[in-house]
């Protein structure tokens, strides 16, 4: 349980820092913020025992993966 709480805190920190970076002119980092926000929701659901259908989780993870791809593509293009 302790590791799950630490994981949630770290994921929330990454999401928050990604939002701050996006506000400074890198809007593609909102994708990274969204990805880690989904991870926070998923882990909170596990910790609190939320009853969520697997199809909903699958769609959330698909959206999170697509937003992470958008973020890293933006990082790649920004540095190229």
N, C-alpha and C positions, 0 to 999 in steps of 0.2 A: 504494500500500500504506500509506503514511504517513497519508493521509486516512482510510482505513478504520480504522486503529488509533485515531486521534483520535475518529472517530465512535463507536467501541465504548466508549471511555472516557467520552465525553459522555453516551451513552445509559445506561451503567451508573450514572453520577452522577445522572441524572434519576430512574432507578428507585430508587436509594437514598434520595434526598431525598423522593420520593413516599412511600416506606415510612415514613420518619421523620414526615412530615406526617400520614399515616394513623394512626400510633400516638398522635398528639396529639389524637385525637377526630374525625378526618375519614375514616372507614373507606372511603368511596367512592374515595379516592385510591389504594387498593390496585389499583383498575382501571388507573390510569395507570402504576403500578409494573409491573403485569403486561404492559401494552402495551410499555413500553420494555425489559422483560426479553426479550420475544419478539424485538424488534429486535436486542438484543445477541446472542441465539442465532443469528438469521439471518445477521448480519454475521460472527460467529465461524465459522459454517458456510461462508460464502463464502471467508473468509480461509484456513481450514484445509482447504478442499476436501472437506467432508463430502458423502457421497452420500445425499441425502435426496429422497424422492419428492415430486413437485410437489403431489400431493394433500395430503400432510402439511403442506407450507408454506401451502397455500391455507387449510386448516382453522385453522392457527395464526394466520394473518393475519386471518381472520374473527373468531376469538376475541379477538384483540388489538383489532380495531376495535370490537367490542361492548363490551369493557371500557373502552376510551377513551370511548365514548359514555356509559356508566354514570358515569364519572368527571366528565365535563364537565356532565352533567345534575345530578350532585350538587353541583358547584360553582355552577351556576346557581341551584339551589334554596336553597343555603346563603346566597347573597348577595341573594336576592330578598326 
